């Protein structure tokens, strides 16, 4: 991923390395070692800011269709506080710059890069409902203490220009390939799954053979998705109860009660193995004496079902659920709870 932090933002890490001097180096060079080291670091930092970067130096075009190869100016037409440190933003792209086939040409989960043109840094975000016929894109943005672009976006006002590039496919979806897709998210990591649910549910779901489950976790009730996001999800879950299952978790019930989600619809605690197995319809009700007398144990995973797990959220959560990312935010090995359940890399995708 490119990786989502709000799912999800991708952090690009630039590493400067210095080779150690060998033991055969002269005393003069050994004394110069610290100067070489810090000089090398200085050169590395200068290179980061001064040398061209393929994405940061991408041109800006005002009359070309959206594409990953260049930035397109958009206009912020709406901004609203949605939680303690989140906002809902709406960007407007000139309709004539939307790809010719519109939303039909885009994958069910796709994203854009947004550039903070003050410091020339870009981060990746997922439009909640894709892009509509008017060229509008809604984004759920979290402000992190050390997140440059998130803080920059929170400071923007209606009418401001914001440059984006994309769209880019986040996950290559194949219709009806899976019997079940389980989406596990934390915080604004809900965004790619909201987009997937929105796209899938807007099609003819009766013909879709896949069953969808969304398990979402927030710190408190105040951190839950805003009503404009919650309500459509709840309505789809009620309308398509045989195809779409939805559960919300919070670490605690602190704060005011959410008017759209009563407490009896919220599970207190983290998403654990029991919650995941329960979402798959697995029986975990064996008592200790049944296990002792009969040796009966609940199966770790349903047999003969093609199940895919999609996970997006803060890194500690992703590590606990599916194992950490690999180098440079590659998928890495499957670990955590899903790894313990016996699922393989082709059955897990970390966004």
Residue pairs with C-beta under 8 A, 6 or more apart in sequence:
1 7
1 8
1 10
1 124
1 170
1 329
1 350
1 351
2 10
2 111
2 124
2 168
2 170
2 329
3 9
3 10
3 11
3 124
3 325
3 329
3 350
3 351
4 10
4 111
4 124
4 125
4 126
4 170
4 189
4 191
4 192
4 312
4 351
5 11
5 123
5 144
5 147
5 314
6 125
6 126
6 140
6 141
6 142
6 150
6 187
6 188
6 189
6 191
7 126
7 185
7 188
7 189
7 191
7 192
7 312
7 313
7 351
8 124
8 125
8 126
8 188
8 189
8 191
8 192
8 312
8 313
8 351
9 123
9 124
9 125
9 147
9 149
9 150
10 123
10 124
10 329
11 123
11 329
13 328
14 44
14 48
16 40
16 41
16 44
16 45
18 36
18 37
18 40
18 41
21 29
21 30
21 33
55 113
55 122
55 165
56 115
56 120
56 121
56 122
58 69
58 70
58 71
58 165
59 70
59 71
60 70
60 71
60 72
60 73
60 163
61 70
61 71
61 72
62 72
62 73
63 97
64 70
64 72
64 97
65 97
65 98
65 99
65 100
66 72
66 93
66 97
66 98
66 99
66 164
66 165
66 166
66 167
67 165
67 166
68 113
68 165
68 166
68 167
68 168
69 165
70 165
71 115
71 163
71 164
71 165
72 93
72 97
72 163
72 164
72 165
73 161
73 162
73 163
74 91
74 92
74 93
74 137
74 161
74 162
74 163
74 164
75 91
75 92
75 159
75 160
75 161
75 162
76 89
76 90
76 91
76 92
76 156
76 157
76 158
76 159
76 160
76 161
76 162
77 90
77 91
77 92
77 136
77 158
77 159
78 88
78 89
78 90
78 158
79 87
79 88
79 89
79 90
79 156
79 157
79 158
80 87
80 88
80 226
81 87
82 88
82 140
82 225
82 226
83 222
83 223
83 224
83 226
84 222
84 223
85 142
85 143
85 144
86 140
86 141
86 142
86 143
86 188
86 223
86 226
87 140
87 141
87 143
87 153
87 154
88 138
88 139
88 140
88 141
88 226
88 228
89 138
89 139
89 141
89 153
89 156
90 136
90 137
90 138
90 139
91 136
91 137
91 139
91 162
91 164
92 134
92 135
92 136
92 137
93 131
93 135
93 136
93 137
93 164
94 135
95 133
95 134
95 135
97 135
98 131
98 133
98 135
99 105
99 106
99 167
102 131
102 133
103 130
103 131
103 132
103 199
106 130
106 131
106 167
107 169
107 170
107 171
107 172
107 173
108 171
108 173
108 195
108 196
108 199
108 200
109 126
109 169
109 170
109 171
109 173
109 192
109 195
109 196
109 351
110 126
110 127
110 130
110 166
110 167
110 168
110 169
110 170
110 195
111 124
111 125
111 126
111 127
111 166
111 167
111 168
111 170
111 192
112 124
112 125
112 126
112 127
112 137
112 164
112 165
112 166
112 167
112 168
113 122
113 123
113 124
113 125
113 164
113 165
113 166
113 168
114 122
114 123
114 124
114 125
114 149
114 153
114 162
114 163
114 164
115 121
115 122
115 149
115 162
115 163
115 164
115 165
116 122
116 123
116 148
116 149
116 152
116 153
117 163
118 152
119 148
121 148
121 149
122 149
122 165
123 147
123 148
123 149
123 150
124 168
125 139
125 141
125 191
126 139
126 170
126 191
126 192
126 194
126 195
127 137
127 138
127 139
127 195
128 138
128 139
128 140
128 191
128 194
128 195
128 198
128 229
129 137
129 138
129 194
129 195
129 198
130 137
130 195
130 198
130 199
131 137
139 153
139 191
140 188
140 190
140 191
140 194
140 225
140 226
140 229
141 150
141 153
141 154
141 188
142 150
142 187
142 188
143 150
143 151
143 153
143 154
144 150
144 151
153 162
156 162
170 192
170 351
171 192
171 310
171 349
171 351
173 196
175 208
175 210
176 208
176 209
176 210
177 210
177 306
178 210
178 306
178 307
178 308
179 209
179 210
179 211
179 305
179 306
179 307
180 210
180 211
180 212
180 213
180 280
180 305
180 306
180 307
180 308
181 210
181 211
181 212
181 213
181 307
181 308
181 309
181 310
182 213
182 215
182 276
182 279
182 280
182 307
182 308
182 309
182 310
183 193
183 196
183 212
183 213
183 214
183 215
183 310
183 311
183 312
184 215
184 216
184 217
184 271
184 276
184 309
184 310
184 311
184 312
184 313
184 321
184 322
185 193
185 214
185 215
185 216
185 217
185 311
185 312
185 313
186 216
186 217
186 218
186 312
186 313
186 314
186 317
187 217
187 218
187 219
187 223
187 313
187 314
189 312
189 313
189 314
189 317
189 351
190 216
190 225
190 229
190 312
191 312
192 310
192 312
192 351
193 214
193 216
193 310
193 312
194 225
194 229
194 233
196 310
197 212
197 214
197 233
197 236
197 244
198 232
200 208
200 212
201 236
201 240
201 244
205 240
205 243
205 244
208 243
210 243
211 242
211 243
211 244
211 245
212 243
212 244
212 245
213 244
213 245
213 246
213 247
213 279
213 280
214 233
214 244
214 245
214 246
214 247
215 247
215 249
215 271
215 275
215 276
215 279
216 225
216 246
216 247
216 248
216 249
217 248
217 249
217 250
217 251
217 270
217 271
217 313
217 317
218 224
218 225
218 248
218 249
218 250
218 251
219 250
219 251
219 252
220 250
220 251
220 252
220 253
220 254
220 255
221 250
221 253
221 254
221 255
221 256
221 257
221 258
221 261
221 266
222 254
222 255
222 256
223 250
224 230
224 248
224 250
224 258
224 261
225 233
227 259
227 260
230 258
230 260
230 261
231 260
233 246
234 246
234 260
234 261
236 244
236 246
237 244
237 245
237 246
245 279
247 267
247 275
247 279
248 261
248 265
248 266
248 267
249 266
249 267
249 268
249 269
249 270
249 271
249 275
250 266
250 267
250 268
251 268
251 269
251 270
252 268
253 263
253 266
253 268
257 263
258 266
267 275
270 320
271 321
272 337
273 337
273 340
273 341
274 284
276 337
276 338
276 341
277 284
277 298
277 300
277 341
278 284
280 301
280 302
280 305
280 307
281 302
282 298
282 299
282 301
282 302
283 298
284 298
286 296
286 297
286 298
290 296
291 297
300 340
300 341
300 342
301 307
301 341
301 342
301 343
307 343
307 347
308 347
308 348
308 349
309 322
309 338
309 343
309 347
309 348
309 349
310 349
310 351
311 317
311 318
311 321
311 322
311 338
311 348
311 349
311 350
311 351
312 318
312 350
312 351
315 324
315 325
318 324
318 325
318 336
318 350
319 335
319 336
320 336
320 337
321 336
321 337
321 338
322 334
322 335
322 336
322 337
322 338
322 339
322 348
322 350
323 332
323 333
323 334
323 335
323 336
323 338
323 339
324 332
324 335
325 331
325 332
325 350
326 332
326 333
331 345
331 348
331 349
331 350
332 350
333 339
333 345
334 343
334 344
334 345
334 347
334 348
338 348
